């Protein structure tokens, strides 16, 4: 029975080699033009804004310059009038005329009350003589600074034969400042004196500056430290240059209306830029139409994107029915088949593809299962020559923009070599552990041989001596008992040595009891059989010394080894007398057993291995003595270090033990 329900055609996934470079190039070119035009528009707007600011700043600077020049010319003009008036007053004073009558005949300086705060006559006197100064001038010279400036003004008029200024000086109440002027008078080439006057500056500015100027400007006397702030177009300082003095006027613009012409030009330019933006909008719409045309290629590009996001090795693609659509060359090389041969086997066939081993189930089902697992799926593939390959499989569904699944994409990663290396590493690790166990057994055996050598040798000596005396019948039963008891103690000591070494080999915690180090170390050091001629020095503190928690038997073995080793090396140095010193030192919460000798010391090249097992540097040595000492120190949670003895010039070993458990 044939169904009449129409089936929607599957998406076309065969055009996998579609070349979209030309379309992409056109899109990139269009976007490049858009970006360039946008940058041009932004640059034009910025340039217009900078131009407007530059024009306004230039206009403000021109206006400030013009105002400053106008103020300078106006005030200097009035001061020249005042110089002329004072010269006329000086002439009248010399001729015996009336000063007020002369002043009345001259300009507005004398006709406006209060514009001249003081005027008078300073006759020619000896330089520096102030007794002839008028009272007002003497009052102004109360401070040394003002007196020096006024004297300089009068000296300038005498020496340069021209008017001179001084100041401005603040008044006593600080409400105003006076500017002093001196005009010299010469009679037949002889200096006769100066006509001086003081001008209140605030009154001068109020009378001299016209109303039309004060409508747009606020003018005041500036301080010496006053400066115009950078970028401040509304305030500036106008200097007025006068002979001997400099006026500084602080000018503030009260009318800051910007000029209209530059802003109008800027508005017109903005309208032009808006027109450009409209053109860019039209170009953008054209680019959007291009992008919609490229959207029709999304099915082909989606497959490529999904494959790129997958593993880059061994890529395959199927449709929803399990038909193989694509095989990349890497996967073909992996299994030893060509892509054409694999595609020929990729149809709906009852048998598995040639690279799929039997017993792994259906390949397409494994692909779908791998997509549902976040971890990689471990599988095997079969090479054309029959070799099995270990791979990790990943897969992902191929979805359209609507969310519909139209296929599957899978990737495989060849881990055959990695697995082989892992198996080889596991075998090598087993062999290494076996070798380590053999080395540990050897160390335990060597330690037992080294530690049992002393008690067993003593037992053998006692047994031989006892047997000889019994055979010769030179010993009584009463004398036999102490010897046998001592042999019993030596045998018990050997047994305890075996137990301690066994505990060390098994890394068991030692039983530590309080031990007074000074008497114990003295007893152990004196019992060590040193070579003939070697002297033993003891450097012990008075009393029992520090008490540490320790296993006395294990610690006795360590100290015995250190003293015996020091005695053997002290006898080889050639220094006389050969000496071994045993002492106690203290540190940061620790007590140290220090053994020094006068031997040749330990070379720098051997210090890194001197505590290693089986590393002996003397003939016939087993290389276990110092290794056992280090193990005993670590069993007591301490350590042992090696250095040079500063006075005996040999080696110095210090076994550090903690004072607290």
C-alpha positions as CSV (number, residue, x, y, z in Angstrom):
1,X,0.0,0.0,0.0
2,X,1.4,3.3,-1.1
3,X,0.8,6.2,1.3
4,X,-0.7,9.4,-0.2
5,X,0.9,11.6,2.4
6,X,3.5,13.8,0.7
7,X,7.0,13.6,2.1
8,X,9.0,16.8,2.5
9,X,12.3,16.5,0.6
10,X,15.4,16.2,2.7
11,X,17.8,19.1,2.8
12,X,20.5,19.0,0.1
13,X,23.6,18.0,1.9
14,X,25.5,16.8,-1.2
15,X,27.0,20.2,-2.1
16,X,29.7,20.0,0.5
17,X,32.3,21.6,-1.7
18,X,30.3,24.8,-2.3
19,X,32.6,27.7,-2.9
20,X,31.3,30.8,-1.1
21,X,34.5,32.8,-1.2
22,X,33.2,35.1,-4.0
23,X,30.1,36.0,-2.0
24,X,32.0,36.4,1.2
25,X,34.5,38.7,-0.6
26,X,31.6,40.9,-1.9
27,X,30.2,41.1,1.6
28,X,33.5,42.0,3.1
29,X,34.0,44.7,0.5
30,X,30.6,46.2,1.2
31,X,31.2,46.1,4.9
32,X,34.6,47.7,4.4
33,X,33.0,50.6,2.5
34,X,30.4,51.0,5.2
35,X,33.0,51.1,7.9
36,X,35.2,53.5,5.9
37,X,32.2,55.9,5.3
38,X,31.2,55.7,9.0
39,X,34.8,56.5,10.0
40,X,34.8,59.4,7.5
41,X,31.6,60.8,8.9
42,X,32.9,60.5,12.5
43,X,36.2,62.1,11.4
44,X,34.3,64.9,9.7
45,X,32.2,65.6,12.8
46,X,35.2,65.5,15.0
47,X,37.1,67.9,12.6
48,X,34.2,70.3,12.6
49,X,33.9,70.3,16.3
50,X,37.7,70.9,16.7
51,X,37.5,73.6,14.1
52,X,34.6,75.3,15.9
53,X,36.5,75.2,19.2
54,X,39.6,76.5,17.5
55,X,37.8,79.4,16.0
56,X,36.1,80.2,19.3
57,X,39.4,80.0,21.1
58,X,41.1,82.1,18.4
59,X,38.3,84.7,18.7
60,X,38.5,84.7,22.5
61,X,42.3,85.1,22.3
62,X,42.0,88.0,19.8
63,X,39.4,89.7,22.1
64,X,41.7,89.3,25.1
65,X,44.6,90.7,23.3
66,X,42.6,93.7,22.0
67,X,41.2,94.4,25.5
68,X,44.7,94.1,27.1
69,X,46.2,96.5,24.5
70,X,43.3,99.0,24.9
71,X,43.7,98.9,28.7
72,X,47.4,99.5,28.4
73,X,47.1,102.4,26.0
74,X,44.3,104.0,27.9
75,X,46.0,103.9,31.3
76,X,49.4,104.9,30.0
77,X,47.7,107.9,28.2
78,X,46.3,109.1,31.5
79,X,49.5,108.6,33.4
80,X,51.4,110.6,30.7
81,X,48.8,113.4,31.4
82,X,49.6,113.1,35.1
83,X,53.3,113.2,34.4
84,X,52.8,116.5,32.4
85,X,50.7,117.9,35.3
86,X,53.3,117.1,37.9
87,X,56.1,118.6,35.7
88,X,54.0,121.8,35.6
89,X,53.5,121.7,39.3
90,X,57.3,121.3,39.8
91,X,57.9,124.3,37.6
92,X,55.4,126.3,39.6
93,X,56.9,125.3,42.9
94,X,60.3,126.5,41.8
95,X,58.9,129.8,40.5
96,X,57.0,130.4,43.7
97,X,53.6,130.0,42.1
98,X,50.4,128.7,43.5
99,X,50.1,124.9,43.2
100,X,46.3,124.9,43.3
101,X,46.1,127.5,40.6
102,X,48.4,125.5,38.4
103,X,46.5,122.3,39.0
104,X,43.2,124.0,38.2
105,X,44.5,124.9,34.8
106,X,45.4,121.3,34.0
107,X,43.3,118.2,33.2
108,X,40.8,116.1,35.1
109,X,43.4,114.6,37.4
110,X,43.1,117.7,39.6
111,X,39.5,118.6,38.9
112,X,38.1,115.3,40.2
113,X,38.4,115.1,44.0
114,X,40.0,111.9,45.3
115,X,41.8,110.9,42.1
116,X,45.1,112.1,43.6
117,X,45.5,110.7,47.1
118,X,48.7,112.7,47.8
119,X,51.1,115.0,46.0
120,X,54.1,117.0,47.2
121,X,57.6,118.1,46.6
122,X,60.9,116.3,47.4
123,X,63.7,118.7,47.2
124,X,67.2,117.7,46.0
125,X,69.2,116.3,48.9
126,X,71.9,113.9,49.6
127,X,71.2,110.5,48.1
128,X,69.4,108.3,50.7
129,X,68.4,111.3,52.9
130,X,64.7,111.1,53.9
131,X,64.5,114.0,56.2
132,X,63.2,116.2,53.5
133,X,60.4,113.9,52.4
134,X,56.8,115.1,52.8
135,X,54.7,113.6,55.5
136,X,52.6,111.5,53.2
137,X,55.7,110.0,51.5
138,X,57.2,109.2,54.9
139,X,54.0,107.5,56.0
140,X,54.1,105.3,52.9
141,X,57.7,104.3,53.6
142,X,56.9,102.7,57.0
143,X,58.0,99.2,55.9
144,X,61.5,98.5,54.6
145,X,60.2,97.0,51.3
146,X,58.1,100.2,50.5
147,X,60.9,102.5,51.7
148,X,63.4,100.7,49.3
149,X,61.0,100.9,46.4
150,X,60.3,104.6,47.0
151,X,64.0,105.4,47.3
152,X,64.7,103.5,44.1
153,X,62.0,105.6,42.4
154,X,63.6,108.9,43.5
155,X,67.1,107.7,42.6
156,X,65.8,106.7,39.1
157,X,64.4,110.2,38.5
158,X,67.7,111.8,39.5
159,X,69.9,109.3,37.6
160,X,67.8,108.7,34.4
161,X,66.2,112.2,34.4
162,X,62.8,110.8,33.6
163,X,59.6,110.1,35.5
164,X,59.6,106.8,37.6
165,X,56.9,104.8,39.3
166,X,56.8,102.6,42.4
167,X,54.2,100.2,43.8
168,X,51.4,99.6,43.9
169,X,51.4,99.5,47.7
170,X,48.4,98.5,49.8
171,X,46.9,101.0,52.1
172,X,46.9,100.6,55.9
173,X,43.3,99.2,55.9
174,X,43.9,97.0,52.8
175,X,40.9,98.5,51.0
176,X,42.9,100.0,48.2
177,X,46.4,100.3,46.7
178,X,48.4,103.4,45.8
179,X,50.7,103.8,42.8
180,X,53.5,106.4,43.4
181,X,54.8,108.6,40.6
182,X,57.8,110.9,40.8
183,X,58.6,113.5,38.1
184,X,62.1,115.2,38.3
185,X,62.7,118.9,37.7
186,X,66.0,120.3,36.4
187,X,66.9,124.0,36.5
188,X,69.7,124.9,34.0
189,X,70.8,121.2,34.0
190,X,70.8,121.1,37.8
191,X,68.5,118.6,39.6
192,X,66.3,120.6,42.0
193,X,63.8,117.9,43.2
194,X,60.9,115.7,42.4
195,X,57.2,116.3,42.3
196,X,55.6,113.1,43.7
197,X,52.0,111.9,43.7
198,X,50.1,108.9,44.9
199,X,47.2,107.5,42.8
200,X,44.5,105.3,44.4
201,X,44.0,102.5,41.7
202,X,40.4,101.5,42.5
203,X,39.3,105.1,42.1
204,X,41.4,105.5,39.0
205,X,39.9,102.4,37.3
206,X,36.4,103.6,38.2
207,X,37.0,107.1,36.7
208,X,39.1,106.3,33.7
209,X,37.4,103.2,32.3
210,X,34.3,104.1,30.2
211,X,30.9,102.6,31.0
212,X,30.6,100.8,27.7
213,X,33.8,98.8,28.5
214,X,32.6,98.0,32.1
215,X,29.4,96.6,30.7
216,X,31.2,93.5,29.3
217,X,34.3,93.5,31.6
218,X,35.0,93.4,35.3
219,X,38.4,94.9,36.0
220,X,40.2,94.7,39.4
221,X,43.8,94.9,40.6
222,X,45.4,91.4,40.5
223,X,47.7,89.9,43.0
224,X,51.3,89.1,42.2
225,X,50.5,85.4,42.2
226,X,47.4,85.7,40.0
227,X,47.6,83.8,36.7
228,X,45.0,82.8,34.1
229,X,43.9,79.2,34.3
230,X,44.8,77.2,31.2
231,X,41.8,77.0,28.9
232,X,39.9,79.7,30.8
233,X,38.6,82.1,28.1
234,X,36.6,84.2,30.5
235,X,39.4,85.5,32.8
236,X,42.8,86.9,31.9
237,X,45.5,89.1,33.4
238,X,46.4,92.3,31.6
239,X,49.9,93.8,32.4
240,X,50.4,97.6,32.3
241,X,54.0,98.4,31.8
242,X,55.2,101.6,33.6
243,X,58.8,102.7,34.2
244,X,59.8,101.2,37.5
245,X,56.4,99.4,38.2
246,X,54.1,97.0,36.6
247,X,50.4,96.9,37.1
248,X,48.5,93.6,36.8
249,X,44.8,93.9,36.2
250,X,42.5,90.9,36.5
251,X,39.9,91.1,33.8
252,X,36.7,88.9,33.7
253,X,34.4,88.9,30.7
254,X,30.8,89.2,31.8
255,X,29.4,88.8,28.4
256,X,30.4,85.3,27.1
257,X,28.1,85.0,24.2
258,X,29.9,82.9,21.6
259,X,30.1,84.2,18.0
260,X,27.3,83.2,15.8
261,X,29.1,82.6,12.5
262,X,31.2,79.5,13.5
263,X,28.2,77.8,15.1
264,X,26.1,78.5,12.1
265,X,28.7,76.9,9.9
266,X,28.9,73.9,12.2
267,X,25.1,73.5,12.0
268,X,25.2,73.5,8.2
269,X,28.0,70.9,8.2
270,X,26.0,68.7,10.5
271,X,23.1,68.8,8.1
272,X,25.5,67.6,5.4
273,X,26.7,64.8,7.7
274,X,23.1,63.7,8.3
275,X,22.6,63.4,4.6
276,X,25.7,61.2,4.4
277,X,24.3,59.0,7.2
278,X,21.1,58.6,5.2
279,X,23.2,57.4,2.2
280,X,25.0,55.0,4.5
281,X,21.6,53.7,5.7
282,X,20.7,52.9,2.2
283,X,24.0,51.1,1.6
284,X,23.4,49.1,4.8
285,X,20.0,48.0,3.5
286,X,21.7,46.7,0.4
287,X,24.2,44.8,2.5
288,X,21.3,43.3,4.5
289,X,19.8,42.0,1.2
290,X,23.2,40.4,0.5
291,X,23.2,38.7,3.9
292,X,19.7,37.3,3.3
293,X,20.9,35.9,0.0
294,X,23.8,34.2,1.8
295,X,21.4,32.7,4.4
296,X,20.2,30.3,1.7
297,X,23.6,28.6,2.0
298,X,23.1,27.9,5.7
299,X,22.4,24.1,5.2
300,X,25.7,23.5,3.5
301,X,27.7,25.8,5.8
302,X,26.0,24.3,8.9
303,X,27.5,20.9,8.0
304,X,31.0,22.4,7.6
305,X,30.6,24.3,10.9
306,X,29.5,21.2,12.8
307,X,32.4,19.2,11.4
308,X,34.9,21.9,12.3
309,X,33.7,22.0,15.9
310,X,34.1,18.3,16.1
311,X,37.5,16.6,16.4
312,X,39.6,17.4,13.4
313,X,40.6,13.7,12.9
314,X,38.5,11.1,11.2
315,X,35.2,12.9,10.3
316,X,32.0,11.3,9.0
317,X,28.5,12.5,8.3
318,X,25.2,10.6,8.0
319,X,21.6,11.6,7.2
320,X,18.7,10.7,9.5
321,X,18.3,7.3,7.9
322,X,21.9,6.2,8.5
323,X,23.2,6.8,5.0
324,X,26.8,7.8,4.9
325,X,27.1,11.3,3.3
326,X,30.7,12.4,3.8
327,X,34.1,10.9,4.8
328,X,37.1,13.1,5.2
329,X,40.6,12.0,3.9
330,X,41.9,11.7,7.5
331,X,39.4,8.9,8.3
332,X,40.1,7.2,5.0
333,X,43.8,7.1,5.8
334,X,43.1,5.9,9.3
335,X,41.3,2.7,8.1
336,X,43.2,2.2,4.9
337,X,40.4,2.7,2.5
338,X,39.8,5.5,0.0
339,X,36.9,7.9,0.5
340,X,35.2,6.6,-2.7
341,X,35.4,3.0,-1.5
342,X,33.9,4.0,1.8
343,X,31.1,6.0,0.2
344,X,30.3,3.0,-2.0
345,X,29.7,0.9,1.1
346,X,27.8,3.7,2.8
347,X,24.4,3.0,1.3
348,X,21.5,1.2,3.0
349,X,23.1,-2.3,3.1
350,X,22.4,-5.2,5.4
351,X,26.1,-5.7,6.3
352,X,28.4,-3.4,8.3
353,X,31.0,-1.2,6.6
354,X,34.4,-2.7,6.1
355,X,36.1,-0.8,8.9
356,X,33.5,-1.8,11.5
357,X,34.5,-4.9,13.5
358,X,31.9,-7.5,14.3
359,X,30.6,-7.6,17.8
360,X,30.3,-3.9,18.4
361,X,26.6,-3.5,17.4
362,X,25.3,-1.2,14.7
363,X,27.6,1.7,13.8
364,X,24.8,4.3,13.5
365,X,23.3,3.3,16.9
366,X,26.8,3.8,18.4
367,X,27.0,7.2,16.8
368,X,23.6,8.3,18.3
369,X,24.6,6.9,21.7
370,X,27.9,8.8,21.7
371,X,26.0,12.0,21.1
372,X,24.0,11.5,24.3
373,X,27.1,10.9,26.5
374,X,29.3,13.8,27.6
375,X,32.3,11.5,27.7
376,X,34.1,10.0,24.6
377,X,33.0,6.5,23.6
378,X,35.8,4.0,23.4
379,X,35.5,1.9,20.3
380,X,37.6,-0.2,17.9
381,X,38.0,0.1,14.1
382,X,39.5,-2.4,11.8
383,X,42.2,-1.4,9.3
384,X,42.2,-2.8,5.8
385,X,45.1,-5.1,6.7
386,X,43.2,-6.5,9.6
387,X,44.8,-4.5,12.5
388,X,42.5,-3.4,15.3
389,X,42.6,0.3,16.1
390,X,41.6,1.8,19.5
391,X,39.6,5.1,19.0
392,X,37.6,7.6,21.0
393,X,34.4,8.5,19.3
394,X,32.5,11.8,19.5
395,X,29.3,12.8,17.7
396,X,26.8,15.6,17.5
397,X,23.4,16.1,15.7
398,X,23.3,18.4,12.7
399,X,20.5,21.0,13.3
400,X,19.0,23.6,11.1
401,X,18.1,27.1,12.3
402,X,14.6,25.8,13.2
403,X,16.1,23.2,15.5
404,X,15.2,20.3,13.1
405,X,17.8,17.4,13.1
406,X,18.8,16.6,9.5
407,X,21.8,14.5,10.1
408,X,24.6,13.4,12.4
409,X,28.3,14.3,12.4
410,X,30.9,12.0,14.1
411,X,34.6,12.1,14.7
412,X,37.1,9.5,15.9
413,X,40.5,10.0,17.5
414,X,43.2,7.3,17.1
415,X,44.5,6.3,20.6
416,X,46.2,3.0,19.6
417,X,49.7,4.3,20.3
418,X,48.6,5.9,23.5
419,X,47.1,2.7,24.8
420,X,50.2,0.8,23.8
421,X,52.4,3.2,25.8
422,X,50.0,3.0,28.8
423,X,50.3,-0.8,28.8
424,X,54.1,-0.6,28.5
425,X,54.2,2.0,31.3
426,X,52.1,-0.3,33.5
427,X,54.5,-3.3,32.9
428,X,57.5,-1.1,33.7
429,X,55.8,0.2,36.9
430,X,55.3,-3.4,38.0
431,X,58.9,-4.2,37.3
432,X,60.0,-1.1,39.1
433,X,57.9,-2.0,42.2
434,X,59.4,-5.5,42.2
435,X,62.9,-4.0,42.0
436,X,62.1,-1.6,44.8
437,X,60.9,-4.5,47.0
438,X,64.2,-6.4,46.3
439,X,66.2,-3.2,47.2
440,X,64.2,-2.8,50.4
441,X,64.9,-6.4,51.4
442,X,68.6,-5.9,50.6
443,X,68.7,-2.8,52.8
444,X,67.0,-4.6,55.7
445,X,69.4,-7.5,55.4
446,X,72.4,-5.2,55.2
447,X,71.1,-3.2,58.2
448,X,70.7,-6.4,60.3
449,X,74.2,-7.5,59.3
450,X,75.7,-4.2,60.3
451,X,73.8,-3.8,63.6
452,X,74.2,-7.5,64.7
453,X,77.9,-7.4,64.0
454,X,78.8,-5.9,67.4
455,X,76.6,-8.0,69.8
456,X,77.3,-11.2,67.9
457,X,81.1,-10.5,67.9
458,X,80.9,-9.9,71.6
459,X,79.0,-13.1,72.2
460,X,81.6,-15.0,70.1
461,X,84.4,-13.5,72.1
462,X,82.8,-14.3,75.5
463,X,81.9,-17.9,74.4
464,X,85.5,-18.5,73.1
465,X,87.1,-17.2,76.3
466,X,84.7,-19.1,78.5
467,X,85.3,-22.4,76.6
468,X,89.1,-22.0,76.8
469,X,89.0,-21.4,80.5
470,X,86.7,-24.4,81.1
471,X,88.9,-26.7,79.1
472,X,92.0,-25.5,81.0
473,X,89.9,-25.8,84.3
474,X,90.9,-22.3,85.2
475,X,87.4,-21.1,86.1
476,X,85.1,-21.9,89.0
477,X,81.3,-22.2,88.8
478,X,81.0,-18.9,90.6
479,X,83.1,-17.2,87.9
480,X,81.0,-18.8,85.1
481,X,77.7,-17.1,86.2
482,X,78.7,-13.4,85.5
483,X,80.1,-14.4,82.1
484,X,76.9,-16.3,81.1
485,X,74.7,-13.5,82.4
486,X,76.7,-11.0,80.2
487,X,76.3,-13.3,77.2
488,X,72.6,-13.4,78.0
489,X,72.4,-9.6,78.0
490,X,74.3,-9.4,74.7
491,X,71.9,-12.0,73.1
492,X,68.9,-10.0,74.4
493,X,70.4,-6.9,72.9
494,X,70.8,-8.6,69.6
495,X,67.2,-9.6,69.7
496,X,66.1,-6.1,70.5
497,X,68.2,-4.8,67.6
498,X,66.4,-7.2,65.3
499,X,63.0,-5.9,66.6
500,X,64.0,-2.3,66.1
501,X,65.4,-2.8,62.6
502,X,62.2,-4.7,61.7
503,X,60.1,-1.8,63.0
504,X,62.2,0.7,61.0
505,X,61.9,-1.4,57.9
506,X,58.1,-1.5,58.3
507,X,58.0,2.2,59.1
508,X,56.4,1.5,62.5
509,X,56.4,4.2,65.2
510,X,59.2,3.7,67.8
511,X,58.5,3.7,71.6
512,X,60.3,6.8,73.0
513,X,60.9,7.4,76.7
514,X,62.5,10.4,78.4
515,X,66.3,10.1,78.1
516,X,68.9,12.4,79.8
517,X,71.4,12.9,77.0
518,X,74.6,14.0,78.9
519,X,75.2,10.8,81.1
520,X,73.8,8.6,78.4
521,X,76.1,10.0,75.6
522,X,79.1,9.9,78.0
523,X,78.5,6.2,78.7
524,X,78.0,5.3,75.0
525,X,81.0,7.3,73.7
526,X,83.4,5.8,76.3
527,X,82.3,2.3,75.4
528,X,83.2,2.7,71.6
529,X,86.5,0.9,70.8
530,X,88.5,3.6,69.1
531,X,91.6,2.9,67.1
532,X,94.9,3.0,69.0
533,X,96.2,6.5,69.6
534,X,92.8,8.3,69.0
535,X,91.8,10.6,71.8
536,X,88.2,11.0,72.9
537,X,87.0,14.5,74.1
538,X,83.7,15.0,75.9
539,X,82.0,18.4,75.8
540,X,79.0,17.8,78.0
541,X,77.1,20.3,80.1
542,X,76.9,19.9,83.8
543,X,74.2,17.8,85.3
544,X,72.0,15.6,83.1
545,X,71.8,18.0,80.2
546,X,68.6,18.2,78.1
547,X,66.1,15.4,78.2
548,X,64.5,14.1,75.0
549,X,62.0,11.4,74.2
550,X,64.0,8.6,72.5
551,X,64.5,4.9,72.0
552,X,67.8,4.5,74.0
553,X,68.8,1.3,72.1
554,X,68.3,2.7,68.6
555,X,69.9,6.0,69.6
556,X,72.9,4.1,71.1
557,X,73.4,2.4,67.7
558,X,73.4,5.7,65.9
559,X,75.8,7.4,68.3
560,X,78.0,4.3,68.3
561,X,78.2,4.4,64.5
562,X,79.0,8.1,64.4
563,X,81.8,7.8,67.0
564,X,83.3,4.7,65.5
565,X,83.2,6.3,62.0
566,X,84.8,9.5,63.4
567,X,87.6,7.5,65.1
568,X,88.5,5.6,61.9
569,X,88.7,8.8,59.8
570,X,90.6,10.7,62.5
571,X,93.4,8.2,62.5
572,X,93.9,8.7,58.7
573,X,94.4,12.5,58.6
574,X,98.0,12.6,59.8
575,X,97.2,15.3,62.4
576,X,98.5,14.7,65.9
577,X,97.0,13.8,68.1
578,X,94.0,12.3,66.3
579,X,90.9,13.4,68.2
580,X,87.2,12.6,68.3
581,X,85.0,15.1,70.2
582,X,81.4,14.2,71.4
583,X,79.3,17.0,72.7
584,X,75.7,18.4,73.1
585,X,74.3,21.5,71.4
586,X,70.9,23.1,71.5
587,X,68.8,24.7,68.8
588,X,65.3,25.9,68.1
589,X,63.3,23.5,70.3
590,X,65.9,20.8,69.6
591,X,68.9,19.1,71.2
592,X,71.8,17.9,69.1
593,X,74.4,15.1,69.5
594,X,77.5,16.5,67.8
595,X,80.5,14.3,66.8
596,X,83.6,16.0,65.4
597,X,86.9,14.5,64.3
598,X,90.3,15.7,63.1
599,X,90.2,13.7,59.9
600,X,90.4,14.8,56.3
601,X,86.7,15.7,56.2
602,X,84.1,14.9,53.6
603,X,84.8,16.2,50.0
604,X,82.1,18.5,48.6
605,X,81.4,16.0,45.7
606,X,80.6,13.2,48.2
607,X,78.3,15.1,50.6
608,X,75.2,14.6,48.4
609,X,75.5,10.8,48.7
610,X,77.2,10.3,52.1
611,X,73.8,9.2,53.7
612,X,72.7,6.9,50.9
613,X,72.5,3.2,51.4
614,X,75.5,1.1,50.1
615,X,77.4,4.3,49.3
616,X,80.7,3.6,51.2
617,X,83.8,5.7,50.8
618,X,86.2,3.6,52.9
619,X,87.8,0.3,52.0
620,X,85.7,-2.7,53.1
621,X,82.7,-0.6,54.2
622,X,79.1,-1.7,53.6
623,X,77.8,1.8,53.2
624,X,75.0,1.3,55.7
625,X,76.3,3.1,58.9
626,X,75.4,6.7,58.0
627,X,72.2,5.5,56.3
628,X,71.1,3.7,59.5
629,X,71.9,6.9,61.5
630,X,69.7,8.9,59.2
631,X,66.9,6.4,59.5
632,X,67.1,6.4,63.3
633,X,67.1,10.2,63.3
634,X,64.0,10.3,61.1
635,X,62.3,7.6,63.3
636,X,62.7,10.1,66.2
637,X,61.2,12.9,64.1
638,X,64.6,14.6,63.8
639,X,67.4,14.9,61.2
640,X,71.1,14.6,60.8
641,X,73.3,17.1,59.0
642,X,77.0,17.3,57.9
643,X,79.3,20.3,58.1
644,X,83.0,21.1,58.6
645,X,84.5,21.2,62.1
646,X,86.0,24.7,62.6
647,X,88.8,23.7,65.1
648,X,89.5,20.0,64.5
649,X,89.3,20.6,60.7
650,X,87.5,17.3,60.0
651,X,83.9,16.3,59.5
652,X,81.1,17.4,61.9
653,X,77.9,15.3,62.2
654,X,75.0,16.6,64.3
655,X,72.0,14.4,65.1
656,X,69.1,16.7,66.0
657,X,66.3,15.5,68.2
658,X,63.1,17.4,69.2
659,X,62.7,18.2,72.9
660,X,59.0,17.5,72.8
661,X,57.2,14.4,71.5
